Amino acid sequence: MSEPRIGSLGELLDQLRAAVEADGAEVSVGELMEAVGRRSFAPVLLLVGLLLVSPLSGIPSFPTLMALLVCLVSVQMLLGRRHFWLPRW
């Protein structure tokens, strides 16, 4: 499958809507990540940043877990992955 050409936030949302409508009622996170392509890394990093500036960062070991998530995302970007990989739980 070729990399989706997404130029703006509106096009990104249209791509996500098309992925949801194509599959019907159930859509996995992996299918959404596949539809978004390389632009799946930034939302994950943004979410981590928002969680770290929230009061949740006061929970012991929470910042360490978020740092591990940032490392996981960064390594995947450096390895040239097409989208953010999540284990199939």
C-alpha positions as CSV (number, residue, x, y, z in Angstrom):
1,M,0.0,0.0,0.0
2,S,1.4,3.4,-0.9
3,E,1.9,6.2,1.7
4,P,-1.2,8.4,2.0
5,R,-0.7,11.9,0.8
6,I,-1.9,14.1,3.6
7,G,-1.2,17.9,3.5
8,S,-3.5,19.4,6.1
9,L,-5.4,18.5,9.2
10,G,-8.7,18.4,7.2
11,E,-7.2,15.8,4.8
12,L,-5.9,13.8,7.8
13,L,-9.4,13.8,9.3
14,D,-10.9,12.8,5.9
15,Q,-8.4,9.9,5.7
16,L,-9.5,8.7,9.2
17,R,-13.2,9.0,8.3
18,A,-12.6,7.0,5.2
19,A,-10.8,4.3,7.2
20,V,-13.7,4.1,9.7
21,E,-16.4,4.0,7.0
22,A,-14.6,1.4,5.0
23,D,-14.5,-1.1,7.8
24,G,-17.9,-0.7,9.3
25,A,-18.7,-0.8,13.0
26,E,-15.3,-1.9,14.4
27,V,-12.0,-0.2,13.8
28,S,-8.8,-1.1,15.5
29,V,-6.1,1.4,16.5
30,G,-3.8,-0.4,14.1
31,E,-6.1,0.3,11.2
32,L,-6.2,4.0,12.1
33,M,-2.4,4.1,12.4
34,E,-2.2,2.5,8.9
35,A,-4.6,5.0,7.5
36,V,-2.6,7.9,8.9
37,G,0.8,6.6,7.9
38,R,3.9,8.5,9.1
39,R,1.8,11.2,10.7
40,S,1.0,8.8,13.5
41,F,4.2,9.6,15.4
42,A,3.4,13.2,16.2
43,P,0.0,12.6,17.9
44,V,1.6,10.0,20.2
45,L,4.4,12.4,21.1
46,L,1.9,15.2,21.6
47,L,-0.2,13.0,23.9
48,V,2.9,12.1,26.0
49,G,3.8,15.8,26.3
50,L,0.3,16.8,27.4
51,L,0.3,14.0,30.0
52,L,3.6,15.2,31.4
53,V,2.5,18.8,31.9
54,S,-0.6,17.6,33.7
55,P,-0.8,16.8,37.4
56,L,-0.3,13.1,36.4
57,S,3.4,13.8,36.3
58,G,3.4,13.8,40.1
59,I,2.6,10.1,40.2
60,P,5.8,8.1,41.0
61,S,7.3,6.4,38.0
62,F,4.8,8.0,35.5
63,P,7.5,10.3,34.0
64,T,9.8,7.3,33.6
65,L,7.0,5.3,31.7
66,M,6.4,8.3,29.5
67,A,10.2,8.6,28.8
68,L,10.2,5.0,27.7
69,L,7.3,5.6,25.4
70,V,9.1,8.6,23.8
71,C,12.2,6.3,23.4
72,L,10.0,3.7,21.8
73,V,8.5,6.2,19.3
74,S,11.9,7.7,18.6
75,V,13.6,4.4,17.8
76,Q,10.7,3.5,15.5
77,M,11.1,6.8,13.7
78,L,14.8,6.2,13.3
79,L,14.3,2.7,12.0
80,G,12.1,4.2,9.3
81,R,8.9,2.5,10.3
82,R,5.8,3.4,8.2
83,H,3.7,4.1,11.3
84,F,3.8,3.8,15.0
85,W,3.8,0.1,16.0
86,L,1.7,-1.1,19.0
87,P,1.6,-4.7,20.2
88,R,-1.5,-6.6,19.5
89,W,-3.2,-6.9,22.9
